[in-house]
Amino acid sequence: MKEGTPYMLRRDGKLFECNIRHPYIRQIERGYTPPEDLSDELCKLTIDSVLKRGFNSILWLYQHTTDKDIKQDVKNLFEVLEAAVGLDNNLKNKIQAIISTSNKTYKTYDHVLQEIVAMIFKLNDALNDEFLRIRISSPYWKGEGNSIYFRVSSTGFNWFPVIWKLIYNNRQFIDNVNIVTDIVALGQEKYYNHKGNIIKDMPVDEFLELPGNPIVEEYLPVKLLGRSNPIMWKKAYPSTAHELFLDLREAFIDQFFVEVE
């Protein structure tokens, strides 16, 4: 692993080196509160922002996800965008090879702006759920030093075995370990609390020898819904999935992460 280089870690443990920045479909400001209703104007602003800043991240998700349904969701979104939104030639060229193999699910559109935004939100949740963002030396930008930062943006997934293995395999390059919520994805920054041990600037040897198994377990309401995998659960309840997912995520963060001065 390289100092200052952004990486994405997938749930199966596969590590991907990024170019300059981590992929984000949507970026959230600190203290962001989602509106109860999306007006056409808010929808237009969201779509415009994604086309300007998040489009390549959607392509990245398509290329790196293991979920075939998410790949199809990307194709569906691109079809809608091509049909309903004026795309410049650069974006058209990027999506043409992808949508040419699509099932052409979306041909007519009601409430098209809201439909596009709902699809964007779903893909954003999928990216944040399946992947973890990592940097060495600084949490968000290039820096110096061998501290590693794991930025959690998922809900209800046990990342610890994946993180532990990566740290163990790279322990000669790492001095300190940090596990923190991703403020760019979630709008808040809290550090993981394992039985009173805050994983912030924790020496690597201390982290590897933590007593017990510091596992971030699946949040109980997801189990009660009978869906241990949040991605599968969101597919089963598409109409309310994003709103319910936000509620679960807040409870999950409050249970396992704390603010640190």
ROMARGU-985559 format. One line per 5 residues: for each residue x, y, z of C-alpha. Coordinates in Angstrom, 1 decimal. Example, Ala and Ser with C-alpha at 12.3 -4.5 7.8 and 13.67 -1.06 7.14 Angstrom:
% residues 2
12.3/-4.5/7.8  13.7/-1.1/7.1
//
This chain:
% residues 261
0.0/0.0/0.0  1.2/3.5/-0.9  1.3/6.5/1.3  -1.4/9.1/0.5  -3.0/6.9/-2.1
-6.8/6.3/-1.9  -8.0/2.7/-1.9  -11.4/1.0/-2.0  -11.8/-2.2/0.0  -14.7/-4.5/-1.1
-16.6/-6.7/1.3  -14.8/-9.8/-0.1  -11.4/-8.4/0.9  -10.3/-7.3/-2.6  -8.4/-4.0/-2.6
-8.6/-1.4/-5.4  -6.2/1.4/-5.9  -7.9/4.6/-7.0  -6.4/7.4/-9.0  -6.5/10.7/-7.0
-9.9/10.6/-5.2  -12.2/8.0/-3.8  -15.4/7.4/-5.8  -18.4/9.2/-4.4  -21.8/9.3/-6.2
-23.1/11.8/-3.7  -21.2/13.9/-1.2  -22.9/15.0/2.0  -22.1/18.1/4.0  -21.7/17.9/7.8
-25.1/18.1/9.5  -27.0/17.4/6.3  -30.7/16.6/6.8  -32.5/15.0/3.8  -35.6/16.9/2.7
-38.9/15.2/3.3  -40.0/15.8/-0.3  -38.0/16.3/-3.4  -39.2/19.1/-5.5  -38.4/19.2/-9.2
-35.8/21.9/-8.5  -34.1/19.8/-5.9  -34.2/16.8/-8.3  -32.6/18.9/-11.0  -29.8/20.1/-8.7
-29.1/16.5/-7.5  -29.0/15.2/-11.1  -26.8/18.0/-12.2  -24.4/17.5/-9.4  -24.1/13.8/-10.1
-23.5/14.4/-13.8  -20.7/16.8/-13.0  -19.0/15.1/-10.0  -20.4/11.6/-9.5  -20.8/10.2/-13.0
-17.4/8.5/-13.1  -18.1/7.0/-9.6  -21.2/5.3/-11.1  -19.0/3.9/-13.8  -16.5/2.7/-11.2
-19.3/1.0/-9.3  -20.5/-0.8/-12.5  -16.9/-2.0/-13.1  -16.1/-3.2/-9.6  -19.4/-4.4/-7.9
-20.0/-8.2/-7.6  -23.7/-7.6/-7.6  -25.3/-8.3/-11.1  -28.5/-6.5/-10.1  -26.6/-3.4/-9.3
-24.9/-3.6/-12.7  -28.4/-3.7/-14.3  -29.5/-0.8/-12.1  -26.6/1.2/-13.6  -27.7/0.3/-17.1
-31.2/1.3/-16.3  -30.1/4.7/-14.9  -28.0/5.4/-18.0  -31.0/4.6/-20.3  -33.2/7.0/-18.4
-30.5/9.7/-18.4  -29.9/9.3/-22.2  -33.6/9.5/-22.9  -34.7/12.2/-20.4  -31.7/14.4/-19.8
-29.5/16.3/-22.3  -26.1/14.6/-22.0  -22.9/16.0/-23.7  -21.0/13.8/-26.2  -18.4/12.8/-23.6
-21.0/11.3/-21.2  -22.9/9.7/-24.1  -19.7/8.0/-25.3  -19.0/6.7/-21.8  -22.4/5.0/-21.4
-23.0/3.7/-24.9  -21.2/0.5/-24.5  -22.9/-0.2/-21.2  -26.5/0.5/-22.2  -26.2/-1.3/-25.6
-26.4/-4.6/-23.6  -29.2/-3.5/-21.3  -32.7/-5.1/-21.2  -34.3/-1.8/-22.1  -36.4/-1.9/-19.0
-37.3/1.8/-18.9  -39.0/3.0/-22.1  -41.7/5.4/-20.8  -41.4/7.6/-17.7  -43.8/9.1/-15.2
-42.3/11.6/-12.7  -39.0/11.1/-14.5  -36.9/13.5/-12.3  -38.0/11.7/-9.1  -37.3/8.3/-10.8
-33.8/9.4/-11.7  -33.0/10.6/-8.2  -34.4/7.5/-6.6  -32.1/5.4/-8.8  -29.1/7.6/-8.0
-29.9/7.2/-4.2  -30.1/3.5/-4.6  -26.7/3.3/-6.4  -25.2/5.6/-3.8  -26.3/3.4/-1.0
-25.0/0.3/-2.9  -21.5/1.9/-3.3  -21.4/2.9/0.3  -22.5/-0.5/1.5  -20.3/-2.7/-0.6
-17.0/-0.8/-0.2  -14.9/0.9/2.4  -12.6/3.9/1.7  -9.0/3.8/2.9  -6.0/6.1/3.0
-2.6/5.9/4.6  -1.1/9.1/6.2  -4.3/11.2/6.1  -8.0/10.5/6.2  -8.9/12.5/3.2
-5.9/14.0/1.4  -2.2/13.3/0.8  -0.1/13.6/3.9  2.9/12.1/5.7  3.2/9.2/8.0
2.0/5.6/8.2  -1.3/5.9/10.0  -4.2/4.1/8.2  -7.7/5.4/8.0  -10.7/3.1/7.3
-13.8/5.2/6.5  -17.0/3.3/7.1  -20.1/4.3/5.1  -22.1/1.0/5.3  -24.8/-0.2/7.6
-24.9/-3.5/9.4  -21.9/-5.2/7.8  -19.1/-6.8/9.9  -16.0/-5.2/8.4  -13.6/-6.2/11.2
-12.3/-9.6/9.8  -11.7/-7.9/6.4  -9.9/-4.9/8.1  -7.9/-7.1/10.4  -6.6/-9.3/7.6
-5.6/-6.3/5.5  -3.8/-4.7/8.5  -2.1/-7.9/9.4  -0.8/-8.4/5.8  0.5/-4.8/5.7
1.5/-4.4/9.4  5.2/-3.6/8.5  4.0/-0.5/6.7  1.4/0.7/9.2  2.0/2.5/12.5
-1.5/3.4/13.8  -5.0/2.4/13.0  -8.2/4.5/12.7  -11.7/3.3/12.0  -14.1/6.2/11.5
-17.4/7.0/9.8  -16.9/8.6/6.4  -17.9/12.3/6.8  -18.1/12.8/3.0  -20.6/10.0/2.6
-22.5/10.3/5.8  -22.1/13.9/7.0  -20.7/13.0/10.4  -17.4/11.8/11.8  -17.3/9.3/14.7
-14.7/6.7/15.7  -15.4/3.1/16.3  -15.7/2.1/19.9  -14.9/-1.5/20.8  -15.7/-2.2/24.5
-14.3/1.1/25.6  -11.3/1.1/23.2  -11.6/4.0/20.7  -9.9/3.0/17.5  -8.2/6.3/16.9
-4.5/6.5/16.4  -4.2/3.0/17.9  -0.8/1.4/17.5  -1.0/-1.5/15.0  0.3/-4.1/17.5
-2.3/-3.0/20.0  -5.0/-3.2/17.4  -4.0/-6.7/16.3  -4.0/-7.9/20.0  -7.3/-6.4/21.1
-9.0/-8.9/23.4  -11.9/-10.8/22.0  -13.2/-10.2/18.5  -14.0/-6.5/18.0  -16.8/-7.2/15.5
-19.2/-4.6/14.2  -22.3/-6.9/14.2  -25.3/-6.5/11.9  -27.8/-4.1/13.4  -30.7/-5.9/15.0
-33.7/-4.4/13.0  -32.2/-5.7/9.7  -32.2/-9.2/11.2  -35.8/-8.7/12.4  -36.8/-7.8/8.9
-35.4/-11.1/7.8  -32.7/-9.6/5.6  -29.2/-10.1/6.9  -27.8/-8.4/3.8  -28.8/-4.7/3.6
-28.3/-4.7/-0.2  -30.8/-7.6/-0.7  -33.2/-6.0/1.8  -33.2/-2.7/-0.1  -34.1/-4.6/-3.3
-37.1/-6.2/-1.5  -38.5/-2.9/-0.4  -37.6/-0.4/-3.2  -40.3/2.2/-2.5  -39.2/3.0/1.1
-35.8/1.4/1.2  -33.7/4.6/1.2  -35.7/6.3/4.0  -35.6/3.2/6.2  -32.0/2.7/5.4
-31.2/6.2/6.7  -32.9/5.4/10.0  -31.1/2.1/10.4  -27.8/3.8/9.6  -28.2/6.5/12.2
-29.0/3.8/14.9  -26.1/1.7/13.8  -23.6/4.6/14.0  -24.9/5.7/17.4  -24.4/2.2/18.7
-20.9/1.5/17.5  -19.2/4.9/16.9  -18.5/7.9/19.2  -17.4/11.5/18.6  -13.8/12.3/19.6
-12.4/15.7/20.2
//
